[in-house]
Amino acid sequence: MTAALTTPAAPAARTAGVPRQWRWLVRLHRPALIGGGALVLLTAAALVWLGGPLTDASAAAWKAYNACGFTPRCSYDQDSILLYKNVYNWTTTGVLAVPFLVAAWAGGALVGRETESGTARLAWTQGVSPARWLASRLVAPAGLTVAVTGLLAALHHWAWAAGRDRIDTTKFWHDMATFHANGTVPVGLALAGLAAGALAGLLLRRAMAALAAAAATVGVLWAAVHAAVPHLWPSVTRVSGLEDGPLGRGLLVGEGVLTPGGRAEAPCVSGSMHSCRDTLADLGATAFYRDLHPVSHYWPLQLVATGILLAVAGLLTYAAFRVLRRTTGTARG
């Protein structure tokens, strides 16, 4: 059995204040903060470029391409179109990667390295209670996480909206990577990653193990949110004739055919084709249906998903303080 960490008696010196703890935190993690800040600035600059000059150049290229019609020889700036697509994909990945980086930093350095090296116990001998030590590792980083993730998500949404009606290959709002990167989900996921990293660092007390555990936790949460999003708000149903096939654009929940016995899986989706028409007739199908979320459901879905992630972050934070209290033998912070 692993021995519990013990908290030394606080010296008679005045207890270190919160601002002093934060200054110490900045000095201790300065390399990670500088590196992370550089990545954030690079991503933000790329998003500004994407939503400004690159969108203008790509939109002009698409306008020239669409004006070509069936002309055998057509001149347009294909490089701008391809560059827009590549930068959009890179920046979307960058925004979605922030929660994983926050979790890895929290588990590997913010808490994991300090528990592994003994820096945490040293802080406790300087008049800082374990609860205050952990709070200082969560409060300021949480504020920074919200500011950074929120800024990048807002810039991504602005850059996406700038090309929405001007560039033919702009992603639809319900493309799942775009859906997540454009809203508040990355903020909730990053805060959950911060709490997961703190908990992993306290439980494992090994920087690399905590880093891996925290990043894996964020991966599981992201996959769970991805799967749950279509079901977090009541969908609407679009019914269409057999000749038309399933109709309606939005975040798809499900589709099929209506029969006298109820709903059934659609064996084919083009009633205008002879083979499909015969198959639907044998099934007794009367119409196609499609359950989906229109664009008006975007923010309800975002806010419900974010609320769930914030609740998870709260539970993980509570668990971290409980683990800290148990391992240090303190009745309270």
N, C-alpha and C positions, 0 to 999 in steps of 0.2 A: 504494500500500500504506500502511495506517495505521501510523504509527510506534508502537513499543511504549512503554508507560509506563515510566519509569525510577524506581527507588527511590533517593532521596538517602541518603547515608551518615548513619547515626544519630549524633546529637550525643553528647557525653560525658556529658550529664545522665542521670540514672537513668531507665530505661525506665518509661513509664507503666504502672501496674498495671491489672489487669482491673477492679476496682471503680471506679477513676477513669474508665476507658473507658465503663463503664455509666452513670455519672453524666453524662458528656458526652452520651451517647446519649439519655438522658432529656431533658436540656435542649434538645438539637437538635430532637427530635421531640415536644416537649411538646404543641403544638396537635393533632397527629394522635392522640396518646395520650389527650388530654382528650376530643376528639370521639368517638373509638372507644369510650372508657370510657362515655360518655354513652349511646351506642347500645346497648352491652351491657347497661347497667343498665336501660334502657327495655325491651329485649326480655325480660330476666329478670323484670322486674316484670309485664310482660304475661303471661308464662307462669305466674307465681304466681297472678295474677288468673284466668287461664284454668282452671287446675287446682283452684282453690278456689271463690270465690263464683260465678264464671260457670258452672262445671260444676254447682254446686248449683241455681242458678236455671234452667238449661236442663233439667236432669234433672227438676225439679219441673214444668216446662212440658210436657215429654214425657209425664210420668205423668198430668197432667190431660188432655192430648190423647188418650192411649190409653184413658182412662176414658170418653171421650165415646161410643165405639162408633159407632152410626148415628144418634145424636141430631141432629136438624136444626140445633139451635142449641147451640154449644159454646163455652165460655169457657176460654182458656188463653193463656199469655204468649208469643205468637209472637215478640216482639222479642228475648226472651232466647235463643230457639232460633237466630234469625238472627245475633245478635251473637256467640254461641258459634262458629258456623260461620265467620264473618268473622275473628274474632280467631285462631282456629285456623289458618286459611289464611295470615294475615299473619305469625304467629309461626313457622310452618313455613318460610315463605319467608325470614324473617330468619335462622333457624338455617342454612339452606342457603346463604345469601349470605355467611356469615362467611369461608369459604375464598377467595372472590373478593375480598373486602375486604382480607384478609391479603396475598394475592398482589399486589394493586394497590398497597398501601402499601409492600411490600418492593421492588417494582420501581420505583415512582414516587418514593419518598422515602428509604427506608431505605438503598438502595444506589444507585439510579439518579441521584437528585439529588446525592449526594455525589461520584460519579464525574464528573458533568457540571459541577458548580461548582468542582471542585478541592479540596473539603474533605477528600477521602480522601488526596490527596497531601500536604496540609498535616499531616494526622495522622501520616503516615509520616515527616515531617521532625521530629516531636516525640518520636522514639524508639519509635514503635509500628510493628512490622513489618507488612507487608501481610497475612500470615496471621492475626496476632493481631487486626488491625483487622476482617477479615472474620468471624473467630470471634465477636468481640464483637457483631457485627451479626446473628448467627444464634443464639447460645446463649440469651441472655436473652429475645429475642423468641420463640424456640421454646418456652421454658417458659411464657411468658405466653399464647402461642397454644394450647397444650395445656390450660392451666387454663381459659381463657375458653370455648373451643369445647367442651371436656368438660362444663363447667358448664351451658351452654345446651342441649346435647344431653340431659343428664341431666334437666334441668327439663322439656324437651319430652316426654321419655318418661314422666315422672311425671304431667304434665298430661294426656297422652293416656290413660294407664292409669286416671286418675281418672274419666274419662267412658266408658270402654270398655263396661261392662255397664249403664250408666245412661242413655246418650243414644243414641237410635236411629240417628242419622246419624254416629256416630263412625267414623272411617276404619278399615278393616281393617289389620292389621299389615303386610300385603303390598302395600298402596298404596305406590308407589315413593317418593313424596315423604316419606311417613310413615316408611317403612322406613329411608331414609337419615338423616332428622333424628333418629330415635329412638336411634341407635346410635353406634358408634365411627368410622364412615366419615367424618363431617365433620372429625374430628381428624386422620386420615391425610391427607385432602384439603387441609386447611389447612396442614399441615407441608410437603406437596408444593408448595403455592402459595408458601410462604415461600422455599423453596429455588429455585423457578422464578423468583421475583422477583429474588433475589440474582444468579442466573445471567444473567437478562435485563439487569439493570443493569450488570453487568460487560462483557457483550458489546456492548450498544448504546450505553452511556454517555450516554443521553438519557432524562430522567425520563419523559416522556409515552410515548415509544416502548416503554420497558421496562414501564411500567404496562400498556399495551395488550397486550404480548406475554405478560406474566405472567397476566393475567386470561384471555386466550385459551387459554393452556396449561391452566389450571384447568378451563375449559369443556370442552376436549378430554378431560381426565382424567375429569371427571364423566360425560361421555357414554360413555366407554369402560367405566367401572365399571358404569354403569347397564345397558349391554348385556351385560356379562360376568357380573353377579351370578347370574343363574339357572343358570349353568354352572360355578360355582365349587365346588359340592358335589354329590355324587350325588343325583339326585332319586328320588322314589318314584312308582310307577305304580298308578293306580286303574282297575280294569276294571269296566265296568257293562253291563247289558243294553241291547239296541237300543231297547226301550220306554222306558227310563229316561233316555237321553241321557248325555253325559259327566258324571260326578259327581266330587266332591272339591273342597275349598276350600283355597287356599294360593297361594303364588307360582307362577304358571303357567310351565311350560317348553314344553309342547307337548301337542297332543291330536289325535285322529283315530279311525280305525276299524281293527279287526283283520280281516284277510281270510285265506283259505288261502295267499295268496302273501306274507303279512307285513303290515306296517303301511301304511296309506294315508291320504291326506287325507280328512277327513269332508266329503261334499258337503252334508250337512245334519245337524242335531243334535237332531232330535225324531222318533224312530222311531214315536211314537204317531200321527203324521200320515200319512194315506194316501199322499200324494205322496212323502214322505221314505222311508216304508217300502218303496215300490216301487224307489226309487233305490238304497237300501241292498241290497235283494235282488239287483238287477242287478249290483251291485259284488261281491256274495258276502260282504258284511260279516257277521261273527258277533258282534261286541261293539264298544262304544266303549272307548277308553282315554284317560287323562289323566295326563301326567307333571307332577308338581308338587313343591313343597317345603312340608311342613307347618310349623306354628309351631315345632316342635322344631328345625328347621334354621335358625332366625333367627340365633342367635349364631354358629354355624359359618360362615354366609355373611358375617356382619358382620366377623368376625375375619380370615377369609381375604382379603376385600376390603381391609380396613385394612392387613393385612400387605403386600399388593402395593403399596398407596399409600406405605407407609413405605419399602419398597425403592426405589420411584421417587424419593422424597424424598432418600434416601441417595445415589442415583446423581446426582441433580441437584446435591446439595451437593458431592460429589466433583468433578463437572465444574466447579463454580464455583471451587473452590480450584485446579484445574488451569489454568483460564483466567487466574486472578489470577497464578499463578506464571509463566505464559508472558508475560503482558503487562507484568509488572514486571521480568522478567529475574532473578527470585530463584530460587536453587536449592532453598531451603526457607524456611518461615516463621519 
